[in-house]
Structures are given as structure tokens and as C-alpha cells.
Amino acid sequence: MFMALTWAPDSVWLLLQKAWWFLVVLGVLVAFHELGHFLAARWVGVKVLKFSLGFGPKIFGRQMGETEYLVSAIPLGGYVKLFGEDEAEAITPEDRRRSFVHQGLWGKVLIVAAGPGFNFILAYLIFAGWLATGSPLFVPTFKDLSADVEAMVPGSPAAEAGMQIGDRVTKVNGRDISTRTELFDAVAKSNGQAISLEILRDGRTKAISVVPSKPASSSQTEDIPYSLGIEETPALVTSVMHGSPAAHAGLQAGDRVVSIDNQPIYTWSQMTGLVKDHPNQPLHLEVVRESRRMPLTVTPSGEKTTVNGRQVEVGKIGISGPGRSVMRSSNPLLSLYDGLGATWGWTELTAVGLYKMIVGDISSKNIGGPLTIANISGEAASQGVSSVIFLIAILSINLGVLNLLPIPILDGGHLLFFLIEGILRKPLGERQREVAQQVGLVLLVGVMIFAFWNDLERIFFSH
């Protein structure tokens, strides 16, 4: 019970940092979502009574015009309170003109849909702005995330167990998996004990047993993880940032790094580990370009970063890896169009992932709650402001997709009611709406409890 009293000051400070960045990230997401409802209501002509960040008791607020703007005690969401959500509120003709319930069907649809719509707009603005700088943007598909073996270190546990490039891991210790992350987690938690894998090769399944090991060398900036020797893609350069150490050294897109300082390189993680460990030190690379081997010398630039609460310097050379998931814009004008493609790609990934989770293709253990968001917010902050901004874009899309689910109490549930109203030419009865809202509330609370339980399992039972 009193374990928190024995935490080291550094641990407390790290926890406070994560809590702060959680509030920042969630605050931006909620504010933009509710801003969509607010602006749409004002545009339609509905009176907005309250605009709140957070739920529960009011901490402070200010009345401006006909709207009270406030911050509430529970920072897990927000709300916009509209006049006339209850039919009894509107008595006079002017009241009915300014009330939500007396608006036309399309007006109500616009107000409700604007919340998740603004989440997608926020993600688009971030992606378009990111691409306008010339930086590469990661836009994955499920094919990119699948547990396929694309590279392998000779003599590694995977190679010794008989795995081959092209294999797809479908089960770990009897449990179905569909993403690399699930495979990596199982390997990381193995503590060097044998794990059983089921792989798909040439349309046939094969069962193997493999014992993870720790690589002989790894980056000094992180704990050495257990590995199978297949976790990463090949050391293939797909893009080189203008003005970077790699560009000055003559590296080009399409180069495959095969050795660094005479050490053979087989995977992307091998290469980046050595680069990270040698900031401001020249490295002698051998690359294969158009079937020819070429020697190059590159000196990684040093960059300060925070790892496990301490400042370290890591080397970077300014390249991107195997890039079927990487998008780049050749000029800022094109980024306006490419931003749409990036937003659609992440939205599709989120929606498909949610569907796969519902039908059981992906483990429901991937559902995360506020503690997970706080943790990844803190980790993103330690990597720089750009990582936090990117995280906000991804979570904004997640929030938009989740809010469109046809569950009563969510925006998607209200839109479902409006669809039924459009078909029946009349709204659902008050009693029907109440029952649906109660069912939706129970379902939503159940999902929140489940997500929170997953958070606790990750914290207390992941090792």
C-alpha cells in the first residue's frame, strides 16, 4: 500500500512527467473534438450553454456571452451542452429556433458528426504539415505489420531452429497473433525460455521451438532485449534526408548496407544499433548498389535524447528504412494532397484493426486505457516535440473512429438514431432512446474497465 513512498525521486519525477504529457495530449484531442461540436452548433444556430474540458465538478469557468467555458475535475473527456437537448426546455418560438432537438435532421447530423470529423481534420493538418517539411511519414498497412520474416541473422536462434525468410508466424505458445508487436512482446517476456511457434510456409503450417537469446552487442542507450534474430527488416536504405551525414557520405536510396567496420550487417536493427553507439565517430560502411559493392564513410551526428530518465547522446545519419510504409512529399503544395492519403491510410488501419479485434483476429489485449496513453505520451515526449505531435495525430484518428461506432451514448450511436429517424420519418420514442443509452453506457463502461485492467496487467504482470 505504501510502496509509492519508497520510490526514488527520479521515478516520481518520471511519473509526473508522464502524467503531465498525458494531460497535454488528451487535452488537445478533447478540445479539438468538442470544438467541432461547438462550431457546428453555432453555425446551425443552436445555443451552446457549456463548453467543458473534462467531466464532473467544475474546477473553474468563465461565462462569455451565452456560453460558459469551464475546466472540470475528471480529465478523461469533455462535453458541449446544447440548449434544447430536452424537448421540454424549448417553450417559445425563439427557444425552438435555438434548440437542438427542433433542428432539421441534417442540422443535427452535422452537429454530432463534426466532433469526430474535427479529429480527422486535426490528424490531416498534422500529417500535411509534417510532409510539407520534407520529412518521411510512416503510414503502415496490416501487411507491413504482420509477423513475416524479412531478414535473418545467420547463426541466430531463428536460423538454428530452421526458420526461413518468407515465413509468417501465426501462433506463439498456442496463442494466435497477427502483428510483429505481439511476437516481439512474447520474445521479450520469455526470459530466455523456449517458446513454441507456428509458422506458415508455402501455404502449410509448421510447428517449431526456438530459444530467444540476447545479442552479443546492442546499443548502449537501451537494455539488451531477448531476440530471435528476425525482428527487423533488411538494412535497406529507402530515403536519405537532404543535408544529412548519410547524404554527405554519398548514401543513396536503394543501397543495402552489408557491413560496418568489417562487421557483417543483416538487419536494420544491427545497423541502427551501431550508428547509435558511435555519435561523431566515422564508420566505414560497405553497401551494395546495383549489384556492386561500394565503400563509404559516414560520421553520425550526435543527438541528445532521454532514455529511462537519463540524458544520453546517440548517433544519427538521416536515413529511412524499408519504405513501402513511408510517404514523402516532393514539395509543400503536394503535401496538401498527400496529407489526405496519410489520413486515410491511418484511418483504414485503425478501422480494420478494430474490426479484427472484434472478430478475434487480433488479441483484445491490445486495447489500452489511460495508463497506456500516459506511458506512450511520456515516451513520445522523451523523443522530442515532433513525436508528441505525431502521437496526437494517431490518437486523434483513433478517437474519431471510436466515436463513430454505432453505440448509443457515442456520436455514432446518435447518428444511428438519426438514420432510423430518416427511414421512419419520425424520431425514436423517448423510452426507446433511454433504454438504448443505458445499454450503450454499460457497454462503454465495460470496455473502459477492460482497457484499464489491460493497463494494470502491462504494469504489474508484464515481467
VENBELPE-V196550 format. One record per residue. N is the residue number from 1. RES is the residue in one small letter. PHI is phi in radians with two decimals (999 if undefined). PSI is psi in whole degrees, -180 to 180 (999 if undefined). OMEGA is omega as a letter, one per 30 degrees, with the letter a starting at -180 (none if undefined). Layout:
# VENBELPE-V196550
n: [N	N]
res: [RES	RES]
phi: [PHI	PHI]
psi: [PSI	PSI]
omega: [OMEGA	OMEGA]
This chain:
# VENBELPE-V196550
n: [1	2	3	4	5	6	7	8	9	10	11	12	13	14	15	16	17	18	19	20	21	22	23	24	25	26	27	28	29	30	31	32	33	34	35	36	37	38	39	40	41	42	43	44	45	46	47	48	49	50	51	52	53	54	55	56	57	58	59	60	61	62	63	64	65	66	67	68	69	70	71	72	73	74	75	76	77	78	79	80	81	82	83	84	85	86	87	88	89	90	91	92	93	94	95	96	97	98	99	100	101	102	103	104	105	106	107	108	109	110	111	112	113	114	115	116	117	118	119	120	121	122	123	124	125	126	127	128	129	130	131	132	133	134	135	136	137	138	139	140	141	142	143	144	145	146	147	148	149	150	151	152	153	154	155	156	157	158	159	160	161	162	163	164	165	166	167	168	169	170	171	172	173	174	175	176	177	178	179	180	181	182	183	184	185	186	187	188	189	190	191	192	193	194	195	196	197	198	199	200	201	202	203	204	205	206	207	208	209	210	211	212	213	214	215	216	217	218	219	220	221	222	223	224	225	226	227	228	229	230	231	232	233	234	235	236	237	238	239	240	241	242	243	244	245	246	247	248	249	250	251	252	253	254	255	256	257	258	259	260	261	262	263	264	265	266	267	268	269	270	271	272	273	274	275	276	277	278	279	280	281	282	283	284	285	286	287	288	289	290	291	292	293	294	295	296	297	298	299	300	301	302	303	304	305	306	307	308	309	310	311	312	313	314	315	316	317	318	319	320	321	322	323	324	325	326	327	328	329	330	331	332	333	334	335	336	337	338	339	340	341	342	343	344	345	346	347	348	349	350	351	352	353	354	355	356	357	358	359	360	361	362	363	364	365	366	367	368	369	370	371	372	373	374	375	376	377	378	379	380	381	382	383	384	385	386	387	388	389	390	391	392	393	394	395	396	397	398	399	400	401	402	403	404	405	406	407	408	409	410	411	412	413	414	415	416	417	418	419	420	421	422	423	424	425	426	427	428	429	430	431	432	433	434	435	436	437	438	439	440	441	442	443	444	445	446	447	448	449	450	451	452	453	454	455	456	457	458	459	460	461	462	463]
res: [m	f	m	a	l	t	w	a	p	d	s	v	w	l	l	l	q	k	a	w	w	f	l	v	v	l	g	v	l	v	a	f	h	e	l	g	h	f	l	a	a	r	w	v	g	v	k	v	l	k	f	s	l	g	f	g	p	k	i	f	g	r	q	m	g	e	t	e	y	l	v	s	a	i	p	l	g	g	y	v	k	l	f	g	e	d	e	a	e	a	i	t	p	e	d	r	r	r	s	f	v	h	q	g	l	w	g	k	v	l	i	v	a	a	g	p	g	f	n	f	i	l	a	y	l	i	f	a	g	w	l	a	t	g	s	p	l	f	v	p	t	f	k	d	l	s	a	d	v	e	a	m	v	p	g	s	p	a	a	e	a	g	m	q	i	g	d	r	v	t	k	v	n	g	r	d	i	s	t	r	t	e	l	f	d	a	v	a	k	s	n	g	q	a	i	s	l	e	i	l	r	d	g	r	t	k	a	i	s	v	v	p	s	k	p	a	s	s	s	q	t	e	d	i	p	y	s	l	g	i	e	e	t	p	a	l	v	t	s	v	m	h	g	s	p	a	a	h	a	g	l	q	a	g	d	r	v	v	s	i	d	n	q	p	i	y	t	w	s	q	m	t	g	l	v	k	d	h	p	n	q	p	l	h	l	e	v	v	r	e	s	r	r	m	p	l	t	v	t	p	s	g	e	k	t	t	v	n	g	r	q	v	e	v	g	k	i	g	i	s	g	p	g	r	s	v	m	r	s	s	n	p	l	l	s	l	y	d	g	l	g	a	t	w	g	w	t	e	l	t	a	v	g	l	y	k	m	i	v	g	d	i	s	s	k	n	i	g	g	p	l	t	i	a	n	i	s	g	e	a	a	s	q	g	v	s	s	v	i	f	l	i	a	i	l	s	i	n	l	g	v	l	n	l	l	p	i	p	i	l	d	g	g	h	l	l	f	f	l	i	e	g	i	l	r	k	p	l	g	e	r	q	r	e	v	a	q	q	v	g	l	v	l	l	v	g	v	m	i	f	a	f	w	n	d	l	e	r	i	f	f	s	h]
phi: [999	-1.79	-1.06	-1.05	-1.23	-1.73	-1.14	-1.21	-0.96	-1.10	-1.18	-1.12	-1.10	-1.11	-1.11	-1.14	-1.09	-1.12	-1.11	-1.11	-1.22	-1.07	-1.14	-1.12	-1.10	-1.15	-1.06	-1.12	-1.09	-1.18	-1.05	-1.21	-1.08	-1.21	-1.06	-1.07	-1.04	-1.08	-1.16	-1.14	-1.11	-1.11	-1.19	-1.27	1.91	-1.47	-1.31	-1.76	-1.45	-2.46	-2.23	-2.11	-1.70	1.73	-2.00	1.38	-1.06	-1.30	-1.51	-2.73	-2.83	-2.59	-1.50	-2.28	1.20	-1.61	-2.03	-1.71	-1.77	-2.53	-2.01	-1.90	-1.27	-1.75	-1.50	-1.98	2.83	-3.07	-2.80	-2.07	-1.65	-1.76	-1.24	1.44	-1.19	-1.78	-1.00	-1.20	-1.19	-1.58	-1.91	-1.50	-1.01	-1.16	-1.05	-1.13	-1.16	-1.72	-1.62	-1.18	-1.15	-1.64	-1.30	-1.16	-1.00	-1.21	-1.13	-1.16	-1.05	-1.08	-1.09	-1.25	-1.27	-1.14	-1.08	-1.10	-1.04	-1.21	-1.11	-1.19	-1.12	-1.05	-1.08	-1.06	-1.07	-1.17	-1.11	-1.11	-1.14	-1.06	-1.17	-1.13	-1.39	1.56	-1.36	-1.27	-2.15	-1.40	-2.30	-1.44	-2.09	-1.16	-1.12	-1.18	-1.65	-1.16	-1.44	-1.65	-1.53	-1.89	-2.65	-2.59	-1.50	-1.00	1.41	-1.31	-0.95	-1.12	-1.13	-1.13	-1.43	1.67	-1.26	-2.32	-1.09	1.85	-1.15	-2.10	-1.41	-1.95	-2.48	-2.24	0.90	1.43	-1.79	-1.12	-2.30	-2.40	-2.30	-1.09	-1.00	-1.13	-1.15	-1.07	-1.08	-1.11	-1.16	-1.11	-1.59	-1.29	0.97	1.44	-1.50	-1.07	-2.14	-1.69	-2.11	-2.00	-2.05	-1.86	-2.39	0.95	1.42	-2.09	-1.63	-2.50	-1.72	-2.41	-2.07	-2.43	-1.87	-1.07	-2.40	-1.65	-1.02	-1.11	-2.45	-2.71	-1.07	-1.24	-1.55	-2.61	-1.11	-1.29	-1.57	-1.23	-2.56	-1.78	1.52	-2.28	-1.18	-2.05	-1.38	-1.09	-1.39	-1.87	-1.46	-1.92	-2.72	-2.20	-1.25	-1.07	1.36	-1.41	-0.97	-1.12	-1.12	-1.14	-1.38	1.69	-1.13	-2.31	-1.04	1.80	-1.21	-1.96	-1.38	-1.94	-2.79	-2.33	0.87	1.19	-1.66	-1.06	-2.08	-2.09	-2.23	-1.08	-1.18	-1.03	-1.11	-1.18	-1.09	-1.19	-1.10	-1.05	-1.37	-2.27	-1.13	1.08	-2.14	-1.14	-2.09	-1.70	-1.77	-2.11	-2.12	-1.82	-2.29	0.91	1.25	-1.97	-1.55	-2.33	-1.55	-2.42	-2.12	-2.26	-1.98	-1.05	-1.36	-1.58	-2.38	-1.33	-2.60	-1.87	-2.24	0.94	1.43	-2.24	-1.39	-2.37	-1.90	-2.11	-1.58	-2.45	-2.08	1.48	-2.24	-1.98	-1.54	-0.75	-1.96	-1.17	-1.80	-1.82	-1.99	-2.39	-1.93	-1.30	-2.71	-1.03	-1.16	-1.17	-1.10	-1.12	-1.37	-1.12	-1.06	-1.14	-1.11	-1.16	-1.12	-1.13	-1.06	-1.21	-1.14	-1.09	-1.05	-1.15	-1.15	-1.15	-1.09	-1.12	-1.08	-1.10	-1.24	-1.15	-1.49	1.65	-1.26	-2.16	-1.10	-1.22	-1.16	-1.33	-1.21	-2.08	-1.94	-1.08	-1.19	-1.14	-1.09	-1.08	-1.15	-1.25	-1.14	-1.13	-1.13	-1.11	-1.09	-1.19	-1.67	2.10	-1.08	-1.06	-1.18	-1.14	-1.10	-1.10	-1.08	-1.04	-1.09	-1.16	-1.18	-1.12	-1.14	-1.01	-1.12	-1.10	-1.13	-1.08	-1.24	-1.56	-1.08	-1.32	-1.91	-0.91	1.68	-1.56	-1.01	-1.10	-1.16	-1.10	-1.11	-1.12	-1.04	-1.18	-1.10	-1.09	-1.07	-1.15	-1.31	-1.46	1.18	-2.80	-1.23	-1.09	-1.13	-1.05	-1.13	-1.11	-1.14	-1.09	-1.09	-1.09	-1.14	-1.15	-1.11	-1.09	-1.12	-1.06	-1.10	-1.15	-1.10	-1.06	-1.13	-1.12	-1.12	-1.10	-1.10	-1.16	-1.12	-1.04	-1.01	-1.13	-1.09	-1.11	-1.34	-1.76	-2.16	-1.53	-2.14]
psi: [-37	22	-37	-26	-17	2	145	152	-37	-38	-41	-43	-41	-40	-42	-38	-44	-40	-41	-47	-29	-46	-38	-51	-49	-37	-43	-45	-47	-43	-44	-39	-50	-30	-36	-49	-44	-51	-38	-41	-44	-38	-39	-27	11	138	129	117	-42	144	109	135	112	168	177	-156	144	132	-52	160	170	133	124	109	-133	2	136	123	126	160	127	169	-32	107	45	24	-153	180	157	120	120	146	137	21	-26	128	-31	-19	-34	112	-51	165	-37	-39	-45	-35	-33	1	150	-47	-23	5	160	164	-45	-31	-43	-40	-43	-45	-44	-42	-20	-28	-63	-31	-40	-28	-41	-36	-42	-46	-42	-45	-40	-47	-45	-42	-39	-49	-30	-23	-8	1	147	147	129	119	86	163	172	-27	-39	-29	-7	156	62	145	110	-19	152	138	124	138	1	167	-39	-44	-42	-31	-6	12	155	154	132	-17	149	124	123	-22	145	120	42	-3	131	138	160	-4	158	-37	-41	-38	-46	-41	-43	-41	-43	-33	3	-23	31	5	152	140	146	133	147	123	152	121	120	39	-1	148	149	134	132	161	136	142	108	149	168	132	154	-30	149	168	141	-11	-1	160	142	120	161	149	156	-13	15	6	-23	165	169	159	64	125	124	-20	150	125	137	133	4	166	-37	-41	-43	-30	-13	9	144	156	133	-15	139	121	122	-16	152	121	46	8	123	140	129	-28	162	-39	-34	-48	-50	-30	-44	-39	-45	-36	-6	57	136	23	132	138	136	110	150	124	154	122	116	47	6	141	135	136	137	153	126	140	106	139	151	136	129	137	165	123	122	38	6	150	129	161	128	155	143	144	-7	48	159	151	-170	121	27	-15	4	131	141	149	132	-20	160	-33	-41	-26	-26	-37	-44	-29	-34	-43	-39	-42	-43	-42	-47	-35	-44	-44	-43	-46	-44	-41	-40	-43	-45	-33	-39	-42	-4	6	-25	141	137	-8	-13	-12	129	151	-158	-33	-37	-43	-41	-41	-48	-27	-44	-41	-41	-41	-36	-19	-3	164	-36	-36	-37	-43	-43	-41	-41	-41	-45	-45	-31	-41	-43	-44	-41	-46	-46	-39	-17	-3	139	56	122	140	-25	165	-39	-33	-42	-41	-34	-42	-42	-34	-45	-40	-41	-35	-44	-12	18	151	159	153	155	-41	-40	-42	-40	-46	-44	-40	-39	-42	-44	-40	-44	-44	-44	-44	-39	-44	-40	-42	-42	-43	-41	-38	-40	-41	-47	-38	-40	-36	-46	-21	16	-5	999]
omega: [a	a	a	a	a	l	l	l	l	l	l	a	l	l	l	l	l	l	l	a	l	l	l	a	a	l	l	a	a	a	a	l	a	l	l	l	a	a	l	l	l	a	l	a	l	l	l	a	a	l	a	l	a	l	l	a	l	l	l	a	l	l	l	a	a	a	l	l	a	l	a	a	a	a	a	l	l	l	l	l	a	l	l	l	l	a	a	a	a	a	a	l	l	l	a	l	a	a	a	a	a	l	l	a	a	l	l	l	a	a	a	a	a	l	l	l	l	l	l	l	l	l	l	a	l	a	a	l	l	a	a	l	a	a	l	a	a	l	a	l	l	l	l	a	a	a	l	l	a	l	a	l	l	l	l	l	l	l	l	a	l	l	a	l	a	l	l	l	a	l	l	a	l	a	l	l	l	a	l	a	l	l	a	a	a	l	a	a	a	a	l	l	a	l	l	a	l	a	l	a	l	l	l	l	a	l	l	l	a	a	l	l	l	l	a	l	l	a	l	a	a	l	l	a	l	a	l	a	a	a	a	l	l	l	a	l	a	l	a	a	a	l	a	l	l	l	l	l	l	l	a	l	a	l	l	a	a	l	l	a	l	l	a	l	a	a	l	a	l	a	a	l	l	l	l	a	a	l	l	l	a	l	l	a	l	a	l	a	a	l	l	l	a	l	l	l	a	l	a	l	l	l	l	l	a	l	a	l	l	a	l	l	l	l	l	a	l	l	l	a	a	a	l	l	a	l	l	l	a	l	a	a	l	a	l	l	a	l	l	l	l	l	l	a	l	l	l	l	a	a	l	l	l	l	a	l	a	a	l	l	l	a	l	l	l	l	a	l	a	l	l	l	l	a	a	l	l	l	l	a	l	l	l	a	a	l	l	l	l	l	l	l	a	l	l	l	l	a	l	a	a	a	l	l	a	l	l	a	l	l	l	l	l	l	l	l	a	l	l	l	l	a	a	a	l	a	l	l	a	a	l	l	a	l	l	l	l	l	l	l	l	l	a	l	l	l	l	l	l	l	l	l	l	l	a	l	l	a	a	a	a	a	none]
